[in-house]
Amino acid sequence: MPGGAKGPGIFFILPCIDSYKKIDLRVVSFDVPPQEILSKDSVTVAVDAVVYFRISNATISVTNVEDASRSTKLLAQTTLRNILGTRTLAEMLSDREAISHQMQVCAVMVE
C-alpha cells in the first residue's frame, strides 16, 4: 500500500477520503463445526476440531483477502477433510499428534 500506514503510531484519517480497518494481531481460536468425512477404509466419521491462528502481517491480510477469519475457517475445514480422507479410522484414532503436525505444516505452506 503506497502512502499507507507503515507501523504503529498516530495516523490522521480523512473521513471522506480514507478508511481504516482494525486488525486483531492476537492469537484467535475457533471451532471447526462437526463434519462427516469418509476415511480411506470407507468408514464415515464425524470430526470436529479447534484451530488457533494469528495474523502476522496486517497489511497483507487486508490487501490479499476480503475476510481473513472466514478464509482461515474454510481453509481449516478443507485441510482437515483432505488429511483425514487419506487415513484409515485406526490411524485417525492412534496418530492424533501426527495429524495435528500435518495440519500445522499445511498452514505454514499457505503463509
Backbone as XML, in Angstrom:
<?xml version="1.0"?>
<chain id="A" units="angstrom">
  <residue number="1" name="MET">
    <atom name="N" x="0.835" y="-1.175" z="0.000"/>
    <atom name="CA" x="0.000" y="0.000" z="0.000"/>
    <atom name="C" x="0.882" y="1.242" z="0.000"/>
  </residue>
  <residue number="2" name="PRO">
    <atom name="N" x="1.124" y="1.855" z="-1.123"/>
    <atom name="CA" x="1.930" y="3.062" z="-1.150"/>
    <atom name="C" x="1.220" y="4.194" z="-0.428"/>
  </residue>
  <residue number="3" name="GLY">
    <atom name="N" x="1.965" y="4.876" z="0.428"/>
    <atom name="CA" x="1.408" y="6.008" z="1.151"/>
    <atom name="C" x="0.544" y="5.605" z="2.328"/>
  </residue>
  <residue number="4" name="GLY">
    <atom name="N" x="0.414" y="4.320" z="2.618"/>
    <atom name="CA" x="-0.424" y="3.847" z="3.721"/>
    <atom name="C" x="0.367" y="3.756" z="5.008"/>
  </residue>
  <residue number="5" name="ALA">
    <atom name="N" x="-0.281" y="3.286" z="6.044"/>
    <atom name="CA" x="0.353" y="3.131" z="7.346"/>
    <atom name="C" x="1.472" y="2.101" z="7.263"/>
  </residue>
  <residue number="6" name="LYS">
    <atom name="N" x="2.581" y="2.412" z="7.891"/>
    <atom name="CA" x="3.742" y="1.523" z="7.845"/>
    <atom name="C" x="4.015" y="0.835" z="9.175"/>
  </residue>
  <residue number="7" name="GLY">
    <atom name="N" x="3.312" y="1.190" z="10.228"/>
    <atom name="CA" x="3.561" y="0.582" z="11.522"/>
    <atom name="C" x="2.743" y="1.258" z="12.595"/>
  </residue>
  <residue number="8" name="PRO">
    <atom name="N" x="3.087" y="1.008" z="13.872"/>
    <atom name="CA" x="2.323" y="1.613" z="14.956"/>
    <atom name="C" x="2.559" y="3.117" z="15.029"/>
  </residue>
  <residue number="9" name="GLY">
    <atom name="N" x="1.606" y="3.812" z="15.612"/>
    <atom name="CA" x="1.739" y="5.253" z="15.781"/>
    <atom name="C" x="0.431" y="5.961" z="15.511"/>
  </residue>
  <residue number="10" name="ILE">
    <atom name="N" x="0.497" y="7.275" z="15.419"/>
    <atom name="CA" x="-0.688" y="8.089" z="15.166"/>
    <atom name="C" x="-0.775" y="8.401" z="13.680"/>
  </residue>
  <residue number="11" name="PHE">
    <atom name="N" x="-1.944" y="8.164" z="13.114"/>
    <atom name="CA" x="-2.186" y="8.462" z="11.707"/>
    <atom name="C" x="-3.476" y="9.252" z="11.603"/>
  </residue>
  <residue number="12" name="PHE">
    <atom name="N" x="-3.507" y="10.201" z="10.709"/>
    <atom name="CA" x="-4.700" y="11.004" z="10.509"/>
    <atom name="C" x="-5.522" y="10.410" z="9.375"/>
  </residue>
  <residue number="13" name="ILE">
    <atom name="N" x="-6.804" y="10.238" z="9.635"/>
    <atom name="CA" x="-7.727" y="9.674" z="8.656"/>
    <atom name="C" x="-8.713" y="10.767" z="8.254"/>
  </residue>
  <residue number="14" name="LEU">
    <atom name="N" x="-8.811" y="11.038" z="6.980"/>
    <atom name="CA" x="-9.809" y="11.977" z="6.483"/>
    <atom name="C" x="-11.084" y="11.186" z="6.203"/>
  </residue>
  <residue number="15" name="PRO">
    <atom name="N" x="-12.183" y="11.480" z="6.918"/>
    <atom name="CA" x="-13.388" y="10.647" z="6.833"/>
    <atom name="C" x="-13.967" y="10.491" z="5.425"/>
  </residue>
  <residue number="16" name="CYS">
    <atom name="N" x="-13.874" y="11.494" z="4.600"/>
    <atom name="CA" x="-14.474" y="11.413" z="3.265"/>
    <atom name="C" x="-13.583" y="10.680" z="2.266"/>
  </residue>
  <residue number="17" name="ILE">
    <atom name="N" x="-12.294" y="10.622" z="2.538"/>
    <atom name="CA" x="-11.339" y="10.072" z="1.578"/>
    <atom name="C" x="-10.787" y="8.724" z="2.030"/>
  </residue>
  <residue number="18" name="ASP">
    <atom name="N" x="-10.355" y="8.645" z="3.271"/>
    <atom name="CA" x="-9.686" y="7.455" z="3.790"/>
    <atom name="C" x="-10.663" y="6.551" z="4.542"/>
  </residue>
  <residue number="19" name="SER">
    <atom name="N" x="-10.264" y="5.328" z="4.701"/>
    <atom name="CA" x="-10.997" y="4.400" z="5.564"/>
    <atom name="C" x="-9.963" y="3.603" z="6.356"/>
  </residue>
  <residue number="20" name="TYR">
    <atom name="N" x="-10.405" y="3.024" z="7.449"/>
    <atom name="CA" x="-9.482" y="2.225" z="8.248"/>
    <atom name="C" x="-10.177" y="0.945" z="8.672"/>
  </residue>
  <residue number="21" name="LYS">
    <atom name="N" x="-9.367" y="-0.011" z="9.049"/>
    <atom name="CA" x="-9.878" y="-1.300" z="9.491"/>
    <atom name="C" x="-9.004" y="-1.773" z="10.635"/>
  </residue>
  <residue number="22" name="LYS">
    <atom name="N" x="-9.620" y="-2.163" z="11.743"/>
    <atom name="CA" x="-8.868" y="-2.670" z="12.888"/>
    <atom name="C" x="-8.612" y="-4.158" z="12.687"/>
  </residue>
  <residue number="23" name="ILE">
    <atom name="N" x="-7.381" y="-4.569" z="12.885"/>
    <atom name="CA" x="-6.980" y="-5.965" z="12.737"/>
    <atom name="C" x="-6.461" y="-6.464" z="14.083"/>
  </residue>
  <residue number="24" name="ASP">
    <atom name="N" x="-6.997" y="-7.581" z="14.538"/>
    <atom name="CA" x="-6.575" y="-8.184" z="15.798"/>
    <atom name="C" x="-5.351" y="-9.057" z="15.536"/>
  </residue>
  <residue number="25" name="LEU">
    <atom name="N" x="-4.225" y="-8.726" z="16.155"/>
    <atom name="CA" x="-2.981" y="-9.467" z="15.954"/>
    <atom name="C" x="-2.740" y="-10.512" z="17.046"/>
  </residue>
  <residue number="26" name="ARG">
    <atom name="N" x="-3.717" y="-10.695" z="17.915"/>
    <atom name="CA" x="-3.592" y="-11.706" z="18.964"/>
    <atom name="C" x="-3.923" y="-13.093" z="18.409"/>
  </residue>
  <residue number="27" name="VAL">
    <atom name="N" x="-3.615" y="-14.114" z="19.186"/>
    <atom name="CA" x="-3.979" y="-15.479" z="18.806"/>
    <atom name="C" x="-5.490" y="-15.627" z="18.968"/>
  </residue>
  <residue number="28" name="VAL">
    <atom name="N" x="-6.138" y="-16.120" z="17.919"/>
    <atom name="CA" x="-7.588" y="-16.291" z="17.900"/>
    <atom name="C" x="-7.886" y="-17.781" z="17.755"/>
  </residue>
  <residue number="29" name="SER">
    <atom name="N" x="-8.921" y="-18.242" z="18.425"/>
    <atom name="CA" x="-9.310" y="-19.649" z="18.275"/>
    <atom name="C" x="-10.756" y="-19.727" z="17.805"/>
  </residue>
  <residue number="30" name="PHE">
    <atom name="N" x="-11.066" y="-20.799" z="17.102"/>
    <atom name="CA" x="-12.445" y="-21.065" z="16.702"/>
    <atom name="C" x="-12.640" y="-22.564" z="16.548"/>
  </residue>
  <residue number="31" name="ASP">
    <atom name="N" x="-13.883" y="-22.983" z="16.655"/>
    <atom name="CA" x="-14.234" y="-24.394" z="16.494"/>
    <atom name="C" x="-14.589" y="-24.662" z="15.040"/>
  </residue>
  <residue number="32" name="VAL">
    <atom name="N" x="-14.024" y="-25.716" z="14.497"/>
    <atom name="CA" x="-14.435" y="-26.188" z="13.174"/>
    <atom name="C" x="-15.688" y="-27.024" z="13.409"/>
  </residue>
  <residue number="33" name="PRO">
    <atom name="N" x="-16.798" y="-26.695" z="12.765"/>
    <atom name="CA" x="-18.036" y="-27.443" z="13.028"/>
    <atom name="C" x="-17.897" y="-28.919" z="12.651"/>
  </residue>
  <residue number="34" name="PRO">
    <atom name="N" x="-18.614" y="-29.788" z="13.357"/>
    <atom name="CA" x="-18.535" y="-31.221" z="13.039"/>
    <atom name="C" x="-18.932" y="-31.485" z="11.588"/>
  </residue>
  <residue number="35" name="GLN">
    <atom name="N" x="-18.179" y="-32.347" z="10.942"/>
    <atom name="CA" x="-18.470" y="-32.682" z="9.554"/>
    <atom name="C" x="-18.224" y="-34.164" z="9.320"/>
  </residue>
  <residue number="36" name="GLU">
    <atom name="N" x="-18.969" y="-34.701" z="8.394"/>
    <atom name="CA" x="-18.863" y="-36.116" z="8.039"/>
    <atom name="C" x="-17.722" y="-36.281" z="7.036"/>
  </residue>
  <residue number="37" name="ILE">
    <atom name="N" x="-16.791" y="-37.174" z="7.355"/>
    <atom name="CA" x="-15.637" y="-37.421" z="6.494"/>
    <atom name="C" x="-15.586" y="-38.909" z="6.177"/>
  </residue>
  <residue number="38" name="LEU">
    <atom name="N" x="-15.325" y="-39.231" z="4.930"/>
    <atom name="CA" x="-15.181" y="-40.624" z="4.509"/>
    <atom name="C" x="-13.701" y="-40.985" z="4.584"/>
  </residue>
  <residue number="39" name="SER">
    <atom name="N" x="-13.365" y="-41.941" z="5.450"/>
    <atom name="CA" x="-11.964" y="-42.325" z="5.634"/>
    <atom name="C" x="-11.493" y="-43.207" z="4.486"/>
  </residue>
  <residue number="40" name="LYS">
    <atom name="N" x="-10.196" y="-43.523" z="4.511"/>
    <atom name="CA" x="-9.588" y="-44.340" z="3.458"/>
    <atom name="C" x="-10.195" y="-45.741" z="3.393"/>
  </residue>
  <residue number="41" name="ASP">
    <atom name="N" x="-10.626" y="-46.262" z="4.563"/>
    <atom name="CA" x="-11.226" y="-47.598" z="4.594"/>
    <atom name="C" x="-12.758" y="-47.539" z="4.511"/>
  </residue>
  <residue number="42" name="SER">
    <atom name="N" x="-13.286" y="-46.466" z="3.924"/>
    <atom name="CA" x="-14.726" y="-46.284" z="3.640"/>
    <atom name="C" x="-15.608" y="-46.286" z="4.882"/>
  </residue>
  <residue number="43" name="VAL">
    <atom name="N" x="-15.115" y="-45.690" z="5.960"/>
    <atom name="CA" x="-15.901" y="-45.521" z="7.176"/>
    <atom name="C" x="-16.259" y="-44.042" z="7.286"/>
  </residue>
  <residue number="44" name="THR">
    <atom name="N" x="-17.528" y="-43.751" z="7.553"/>
    <atom name="CA" x="-17.944" y="-42.365" z="7.732"/>
    <atom name="C" x="-17.695" y="-41.960" z="9.177"/>
  </residue>
  <residue number="45" name="VAL">
    <atom name="N" x="-16.963" y="-40.860" z="9.370"/>
    <atom name="CA" x="-16.566" y="-40.401" z="10.690"/>
    <atom name="C" x="-17.006" y="-38.954" z="10.853"/>
  </residue>
  <residue number="46" name="ALA">
    <atom name="N" x="-17.593" y="-38.627" z="12.007"/>
    <atom name="CA" x="-17.928" y="-37.237" z="12.324"/>
    <atom name="C" x="-16.744" y="-36.635" z="13.074"/>
  </residue>
  <residue number="47" name="VAL">
    <atom name="N" x="-16.183" y="-35.563" z="12.538"/>
    <atom name="CA" x="-14.966" y="-34.976" z="13.093"/>
    <atom name="C" x="-15.176" y="-33.487" z="13.312"/>
  </residue>
  <residue number="48" name="ASP">
    <atom name="N" x="-14.676" y="-32.989" z="14.446"/>
    <atom name="CA" x="-14.620" y="-31.550" z="14.669"/>
    <atom name="C" x="-13.213" y="-31.216" z="15.146"/>
  </residue>
  <residue number="49" name="ALA">
    <atom name="N" x="-12.900" y="-29.929" z="15.221"/>
    <atom name="CA" x="-11.550" y="-29.522" z="15.610"/>
    <atom name="C" x="-11.587" y="-28.118" z="16.194"/>
  </residue>
  <residue number="50" name="VAL">
    <atom name="N" x="-10.488" y="-27.744" z="16.830"/>
    <atom name="CA" x="-10.279" y="-26.379" z="17.312"/>
    <atom name="C" x="-9.029" y="-25.860" z="16.626"/>
  </residue>
  <residue number="51" name="VAL">
    <atom name="N" x="-9.112" y="-24.657" z="16.072"/>
    <atom name="CA" x="-7.994" y="-24.065" z="15.338"/>
    <atom name="C" x="-7.552" y="-22.794" z="16.048"/>
  </residue>
  <residue number="52" name="TYR">
    <atom name="N" x="-6.242" y="-22.641" z="16.203"/>
    <atom name="CA" x="-5.649" y="-21.424" z="16.753"/>
    <atom name="C" x="-4.839" y="-20.765" z="15.650"/>
  </residue>
  <residue number="53" name="PHE">
    <atom name="N" x="-5.031" y="-19.458" z="15.449"/>
    <atom name="CA" x="-4.248" y="-18.750" z="14.442"/>
    <atom name="C" x="-4.073" y="-17.297" z="14.851"/>
  </residue>
  <residue number="54" name="ARG">
    <atom name="N" x="-3.104" y="-16.660" z="14.219"/>
    <atom name="CA" x="-2.928" y="-15.218" z="14.403"/>
    <atom name="C" x="-2.462" y="-14.624" z="13.093"/>
  </residue>
  <residue number="55" name="ILE">
    <atom name="N" x="-2.808" y="-13.376" z="12.884"/>
    <atom name="CA" x="-2.397" y="-12.659" z="11.688"/>
    <atom name="C" x="-1.031" y="-12.058" z="11.973"/>
  </residue>
  <residue number="56" name="SER">
    <atom name="N" x="-0.045" y="-12.410" z="11.167"/>
    <atom name="CA" x="1.311" y="-11.922" z="11.410"/>
    <atom name="C" x="1.608" y="-10.647" z="10.631"/>
  </residue>
  <residue number="57" name="ASN">
    <atom name="N" x="0.925" y="-10.419" z="9.519"/>
    <atom name="CA" x="1.147" y="-9.215" z="8.718"/>
    <atom name="C" x="-0.213" y="-8.630" z="8.348"/>
  </residue>
  <residue number="58" name="ALA">
    <atom name="N" x="-0.600" y="-7.565" z="9.045"/>
    <atom name="CA" x="-1.930" y="-6.975" z="8.853"/>
    <atom name="C" x="-2.109" y="-6.408" z="7.452"/>
  </residue>
  <residue number="59" name="THR">
    <atom name="N" x="-1.078" y="-5.817" z="6.890"/>
    <atom name="CA" x="-1.187" y="-5.213" z="5.562"/>
    <atom name="C" x="-1.500" y="-6.274" z="4.512"/>
  </residue>
  <residue number="60" name="ILE">
    <atom name="N" x="-0.780" y="-7.373" z="4.539"/>
    <atom name="CA" x="-1.022" y="-8.457" z="3.581"/>
    <atom name="C" x="-2.404" y="-9.066" z="3.814"/>
  </residue>
  <residue number="61" name="SER">
    <atom name="N" x="-2.798" y="-9.193" z="5.076"/>
    <atom name="CA" x="-4.107" y="-9.756" z="5.396"/>
    <atom name="C" x="-5.239" y="-8.916" z="4.806"/>
  </residue>
  <residue number="62" name="VAL">
    <atom name="N" x="-5.116" y="-7.609" z="4.871"/>
    <atom name="CA" x="-6.170" y="-6.719" z="4.371"/>
    <atom name="C" x="-6.170" y="-6.649" z="2.850"/>
  </residue>
  <residue number="63" name="THR">
    <atom name="N" x="-4.990" y="-6.603" z="2.247"/>
    <atom name="CA" x="-4.930" y="-6.412" z="0.798"/>
    <atom name="C" x="-5.168" y="-7.694" z="-0.001"/>
  </residue>
  <residue number="64" name="ASN">
    <atom name="N" x="-4.841" y="-8.857" z="0.546"/>
    <atom name="CA" x="-4.949" y="-10.103" z="-0.224"/>
    <atom name="C" x="-6.250" y="-10.865" z="-0.023"/>
  </residue>
  <residue number="65" name="VAL">
    <atom name="N" x="-6.908" y="-10.683" z="1.123"/>
    <atom name="CA" x="-8.102" y="-11.464" z="1.444"/>
    <atom name="C" x="-9.196" y="-10.522" z="1.943"/>
  </residue>
  <residue number="66" name="GLU">
    <atom name="N" x="-10.421" y="-10.757" z="1.490"/>
    <atom name="CA" x="-11.526" y="-9.894" z="1.919"/>
    <atom name="C" x="-11.868" y="-10.111" z="3.391"/>
  </residue>
  <residue number="67" name="ASP">
    <atom name="N" x="-11.953" y="-11.370" z="3.823"/>
    <atom name="CA" x="-12.284" y="-11.702" z="5.208"/>
    <atom name="C" x="-11.328" y="-12.800" z="5.670"/>
  </residue>
  <residue number="68" name="ALA">
    <atom name="N" x="-10.262" y="-12.404" z="6.359"/>
    <atom name="CA" x="-9.209" y="-13.348" z="6.748"/>
    <atom name="C" x="-9.732" y="-14.428" z="7.689"/>
  </residue>
  <residue number="69" name="SER">
    <atom name="N" x="-10.604" y="-14.074" z="8.603"/>
    <atom name="CA" x="-11.123" y="-15.051" z="9.556"/>
    <atom name="C" x="-11.949" y="-16.126" z="8.851"/>
  </residue>
  <residue number="70" name="ARG">
    <atom name="N" x="-12.836" y="-15.722" z="7.967"/>
    <atom name="CA" x="-13.670" y="-16.679" z="7.228"/>
    <atom name="C" x="-12.809" y="-17.547" z="6.309"/>
  </residue>
  <residue number="71" name="SER">
    <atom name="N" x="-11.828" y="-16.942" z="5.669"/>
    <atom name="CA" x="-10.940" y="-17.701" z="4.786"/>
    <atom name="C" x="-10.158" y="-18.748" z="5.563"/>
  </residue>
  <residue number="72" name="THR">
    <atom name="N" x="-9.728" y="-18.396" z="6.769"/>
    <atom name="CA" x="-8.996" y="-19.341" z="7.606"/>
    <atom name="C" x="-9.893" y="-20.499" z="8.023"/>
  </residue>
  <residue number="73" name="LYS">
    <atom name="N" x="-11.150" y="-20.212" z="8.347"/>
    <atom name="CA" x="-12.086" y="-21.277" z="8.714"/>
    <atom name="C" x="-12.301" y="-22.242" z="7.553"/>
  </residue>
  <residue number="74" name="LEU">
    <atom name="N" x="-12.506" y="-21.706" z="6.360"/>
    <atom name="CA" x="-12.707" y="-22.567" z="5.192"/>
    <atom name="C" x="-11.460" y="-23.385" z="4.875"/>
  </residue>
  <residue number="75" name="LEU">
    <atom name="N" x="-10.289" y="-22.761" z="5.006"/>
    <atom name="CA" x="-9.033" y="-23.474" z="4.771"/>
    <atom name="C" x="-8.855" y="-24.605" z="5.780"/>
  </residue>
  <residue number="76" name="ALA">
    <atom name="N" x="-9.191" y="-24.348" z="7.048"/>
    <atom name="CA" x="-9.064" y="-25.381" z="8.078"/>
    <atom name="C" x="-9.990" y="-26.557" z="7.792"/>
  </residue>
  <residue number="77" name="GLN">
    <atom name="N" x="-11.226" y="-26.277" z="7.386"/>
    <atom name="CA" x="-12.166" y="-27.357" z="7.071"/>
    <atom name="C" x="-11.672" y="-28.188" z="5.892"/>
  </residue>
  <residue number="78" name="THR">
    <atom name="N" x="-11.219" y="-27.520" z="4.849"/>
    <atom name="CA" x="-10.744" y="-28.220" z="3.657"/>
    <atom name="C" x="-9.509" y="-29.058" z="3.962"/>
  </residue>
  <residue number="79" name="THR">
    <atom name="N" x="-8.572" y="-28.483" z="4.699"/>
    <atom name="CA" x="-7.340" y="-29.197" z="5.043"/>
    <atom name="C" x="-7.640" y="-30.410" z="5.915"/>
  </residue>
  <residue number="80" name="LEU">
    <atom name="N" x="-8.529" y="-30.241" z="6.886"/>
    <atom name="CA" x="-8.902" y="-31.357" z="7.755"/>
    <atom name="C" x="-9.526" y="-32.489" z="6.941"/>
  </residue>
  <residue number="81" name="ARG">
    <atom name="N" x="-10.431" y="-32.148" z="6.033"/>
    <atom name="CA" x="-11.062" y="-33.161" z="5.177"/>
    <atom name="C" x="-10.033" y="-33.876" z="4.306"/>
  </residue>
  <residue number="82" name="ASN">
    <atom name="N" x="-9.119" y="-33.111" z="3.716"/>
    <atom name="CA" x="-8.110" y="-33.709" z="2.834"/>
    <atom name="C" x="-7.164" y="-34.636" z="3.592"/>
  </residue>
  <residue number="83" name="ILE">
    <atom name="N" x="-6.726" y="-34.209" z="4.756"/>
    <atom name="CA" x="-5.774" y="-35.018" z="5.530"/>
    <atom name="C" x="-6.438" y="-36.285" z="6.060"/>
  </residue>
  <residue number="84" name="LEU">
    <atom name="N" x="-7.633" y="-36.152" z="6.625"/>
    <atom name="CA" x="-8.291" y="-37.325" z="7.208"/>
    <atom name="C" x="-8.822" y="-38.276" z="6.146"/>
  </residue>
  <residue number="85" name="GLY">
    <atom name="N" x="-9.086" y="-37.787" z="4.953"/>
    <atom name="CA" x="-9.551" y="-38.650" z="3.876"/>
    <atom name="C" x="-8.497" y="-39.618" z="3.385"/>
  </residue>
  <residue number="86" name="THR">
    <atom name="N" x="-7.237" y="-39.354" z="3.702"/>
    <atom name="CA" x="-6.145" y="-40.236" z="3.281"/>
    <atom name="C" x="-5.751" y="-41.232" z="4.368"/>
  </residue>
  <residue number="87" name="ARG">
    <atom name="N" x="-6.490" y="-41.258" z="5.484"/>
    <atom name="CA" x="-6.142" y="-42.138" z="6.599"/>
    <atom name="C" x="-7.292" y="-43.091" z="6.921"/>
  </residue>
  <residue number="88" name="THR">
    <atom name="N" x="-6.930" y="-44.223" z="7.509"/>
    <atom name="CA" x="-7.949" y="-45.170" z="7.969"/>
    <atom name="C" x="-8.443" y="-44.729" z="9.344"/>
  </residue>
  <residue number="89" name="LEU">
    <atom name="N" x="-9.540" y="-45.330" z="9.791"/>
    <atom name="CA" x="-10.091" y="-44.994" z="11.102"/>
    <atom name="C" x="-9.090" y="-45.298" z="12.213"/>
  </residue>
  <residue number="90" name="ALA">
    <atom name="N" x="-8.392" y="-46.418" z="12.114"/>
    <atom name="CA" x="-7.399" y="-46.787" z="13.134"/>
    <atom name="C" x="-6.275" y="-45.753" z="13.195"/>
  </residue>
  <residue number="91" name="GLU">
    <atom name="N" x="-5.832" y="-45.272" z="12.031"/>
    <atom name="CA" x="-4.779" y="-44.249" z="12.007"/>
    <atom name="C" x="-5.277" y="-42.941" z="12.613"/>
  </residue>
  <residue number="92" name="MET">
    <atom name="N" x="-6.530" y="-42.586" z="12.340"/>
    <atom name="CA" x="-7.092" y="-41.356" z="12.914"/>
    <atom name="C" x="-7.114" y="-41.415" z="14.433"/>
  </residue>
  <residue number="93" name="LEU">
    <atom name="N" x="-7.477" y="-42.568" z="14.961"/>
    <atom name="CA" x="-7.581" y="-42.705" z="16.413"/>
    <atom name="C" x="-6.222" y="-42.790" z="17.093"/>
  </residue>
  <residue number="94" name="SER">
    <atom name="N" x="-5.237" y="-43.375" z="16.429"/>
    <atom name="CA" x="-3.940" y="-43.580" z="17.079"/>
    <atom name="C" x="-2.926" y="-42.471" z="16.795"/>
  </residue>
  <residue number="95" name="ASP">
    <atom name="N" x="-3.019" y="-41.796" z="15.669"/>
    <atom name="CA" x="-1.999" y="-40.816" z="15.272"/>
    <atom name="C" x="-2.503" y="-39.379" z="15.322"/>
  </residue>
  <residue number="96" name="ARG">
    <atom name="N" x="-3.144" y="-39.001" z="16.412"/>
    <atom name="CA" x="-3.685" y="-37.640" z="16.505"/>
    <atom name="C" x="-2.585" y="-36.587" z="16.462"/>
  </residue>
  <residue number="97" name="GLU">
    <atom name="N" x="-1.452" y="-36.870" z="17.083"/>
    <atom name="CA" x="-0.340" y="-35.912" z="17.073"/>
    <atom name="C" x="0.212" y="-35.727" z="15.665"/>
  </residue>
  <residue number="98" name="ALA">
    <atom name="N" x="0.321" y="-36.809" z="14.914"/>
    <atom name="CA" x="0.819" y="-36.718" z="13.537"/>
    <atom name="C" x="-0.148" y="-35.926" z="12.663"/>
  </residue>
  <residue number="99" name="ILE">
    <atom name="N" x="-1.441" y="-36.111" z="12.877"/>
    <atom name="CA" x="-2.444" y="-35.354" z="12.119"/>
    <atom name="C" x="-2.345" y="-33.876" z="12.464"/>
  </residue>
  <residue number="100" name="SER">
    <atom name="N" x="-2.191" y="-33.571" z="13.740"/>
    <atom name="CA" x="-2.038" y="-32.180" z="14.173"/>
    <atom name="C" x="-0.800" y="-31.546" z="13.548"/>
  </residue>
  <residue number="101" name="HIS">
    <atom name="N" x="0.296" y="-32.292" z="13.537"/>
    <atom name="CA" x="1.532" y="-31.783" z="12.933"/>
    <atom name="C" x="1.351" y="-31.549" z="11.437"/>
  </residue>
  <residue number="102" name="GLN">
    <atom name="N" x="0.670" y="-32.463" z="10.759"/>
    <atom name="CA" x="0.445" y="-32.316" z="9.319"/>
    <atom name="C" x="-0.439" y="-31.100" z="9.029"/>
  </residue>
  <residue number="103" name="MET">
    <atom name="N" x="-1.422" y="-30.823" z="9.885"/>
    <atom name="CA" x="-2.263" y="-29.625" z="9.729"/>
    <atom name="C" x="-1.416" y="-28.362" z="9.866"/>
  </residue>
  <residue number="104" name="GLN">
    <atom name="N" x="-0.490" y="-28.362" z="10.832"/>
    <atom name="CA" x="0.374" y="-27.198" z="11.032"/>
    <atom name="C" x="1.289" y="-26.988" z="9.838"/>
  </residue>
  <residue number="105" name="VAL">
    <atom name="N" x="1.824" y="-28.068" z="9.281"/>
    <atom name="CA" x="2.700" y="-27.962" z="8.113"/>
    <atom name="C" x="1.932" y="-27.380" z="6.931"/>
  </residue>
  <residue number="106" name="CYS">
    <atom name="N" x="0.701" y="-27.831" z="6.735"/>
    <atom name="CA" x="-0.120" y="-27.294" z="5.637"/>
    <atom name="C" x="-0.404" y="-25.816" z="5.849"/>
  </residue>
  <residue number="107" name="ALA">
    <atom name="N" x="-0.630" y="-25.403" z="7.089"/>
    <atom name="CA" x="-0.904" y="-23.993" z="7.379"/>
    <atom name="C" x="0.323" y="-23.133" z="7.111"/>
  </residue>
  <residue number="108" name="VAL">
    <atom name="N" x="1.510" y="-23.633" z="7.433"/>
    <atom name="CA" x="2.738" y="-22.873" z="7.190"/>
    <atom name="C" x="2.986" y="-22.742" z="5.695"/>
  </residue>
  <residue number="109" name="MET">
    <atom name="N" x="2.650" y="-23.778" z="4.926"/>
    <atom name="CA" x="2.849" y="-23.719" z="3.478"/>
    <atom name="C" x="1.978" y="-22.645" z="2.840"/>
  </residue>
  <residue number="110" name="VAL">
    <atom name="N" x="0.810" y="-22.370" z="3.428"/>
    <atom name="CA" x="-0.099" y="-21.362" z="2.884"/>
    <atom name="C" x="0.447" y="-19.961" z="3.115"/>
  </residue>
  <residue number="111" name="GLU">
    <atom name="N" x="1.132" y="-19.748" z="4.236"/>
    <atom name="CA" x="1.680" y="-18.425" z="4.532"/>
    <atom name="C" x="2.624" y="-18.031" z="3.440"/>
  </residue>
</chain>
